[in-house]
Amino acid sequence: MTSRDEVISVGSATAAPGQVAKGQLRVGGLSSGSDLTMPVCIVNGRAPGPTLWLNGAVHGDEVNAFMVMRRLIAELDPETLRGAVVCTPLSNPASVNWRSKINNLDWLDLDQQFPGRADGTYSQRVAHILFEVVRRYATHLISFHTVGTAYGAEPYTVYKAHAGMSPDLGRRTEAMALSFGTKLNCRVDLANATGEIAGGVNGGIDAACAAEGITAFMAEVGSGGDFQQGPIAAGLSGTQAVMAHLGMVDAKQDAPGPAGRKIVTKRTFAYADTAGMLVDCAPAGALVKAGEPLCRIVDFFEDKDLVCAARDSIVIMSRRDPVVHEGDRLSFLALEWRDIP
């Protein structure tokens, strides 16, 4: 919890209670002599409370959170805020500049490198520099993402169960993630999640937070590659709801959240066994029964493959790029879930 007299300093941004500060955090340098920096904004409330860290664009093509944070900061009043909000909306500057999930300096996924290494490659150093200040100040963190540019999805959350996580931290993590208000909320047990997604799942900033006792979850707000007003609005209202849940602001009397909210406990991808062009893809949010079609793959001459659900599934993410090669991901599917009362 921030106290009434705690000053928060991140890079060149320093804010005492009741102040807003903007600055840059240096995370690397290029051979040309240019620095690589990420923007930082701190809103340090006059009253004590949690310190909520908002992190975005750990993958450089995932930019919706930039606008979520920009709109949130414009609405926050440090005189009435209880606690503090720290924003790092573009946390992987090289990847953002390259407009790609990874960067062209070391070809690593930054969100698989936390807590990082001070003497490592570019991505490992960025993870170390960023996480050192997160570890120092944050009590709670939202790691904002979008699904890949080739896919479409409705906003959803992901929260992880880690080896050694205390039951209390697990309960607080789930409660914080569910307060964001999305229809689908994915609980991922890292002990058996290997292969569920491409790449590692233990090196994310939210996983590093859990190891430090910091309550954290991922918020997936739309698709990569452009600003999407619906997901941005959902991200803003979700963040405000989290802040109300934490007691940082008063709760708003808004419309109720989506009907049929669920906790997803098992997920998988549907992959293309045939190359061609993708048509008739079941949209994100759709319930597809076993044996019903998820999509079709065609070429110029004929229908090549009708891809059907192997079991009852909810579509979390649906491909929107029609160009498909063998082995491409077509849909991200929830296989097991339970209703939220």
Buried (B, 14 or more C-beta within 10 A) or exposed (E): EBEEEBEBBBBEBBBBBBBBBEBBBEBBEEEEEEEBBBBBBBBBBBBBBBBBBBBBBBBBBBBBBBBBBBBBBEEBEBEEBBBBBBBBBBBBBBBBEBEBBBBEBBEBBBBBBBBBEEEBBBBBBBBBBBBBBBBEBBBBBBBBBBBBBBBBBBBBBBBBBBEEBEEEBBEBBBBBBBBBBBBBBBBBBBEEBEEBBEEBBBBBBBBBBBBEEBBBBBBBBBBBBEEBEEBBBBBBBBBBBBBBBBEBBEEEEEEEBBEEBBBBBBBBBBEBEBBBEBEEBBEBBBEBEEEEEBBBBBEEEEEBBEBBBEEBBBBBBBBBEBEBEEEBBBBBBBBBBEEEE
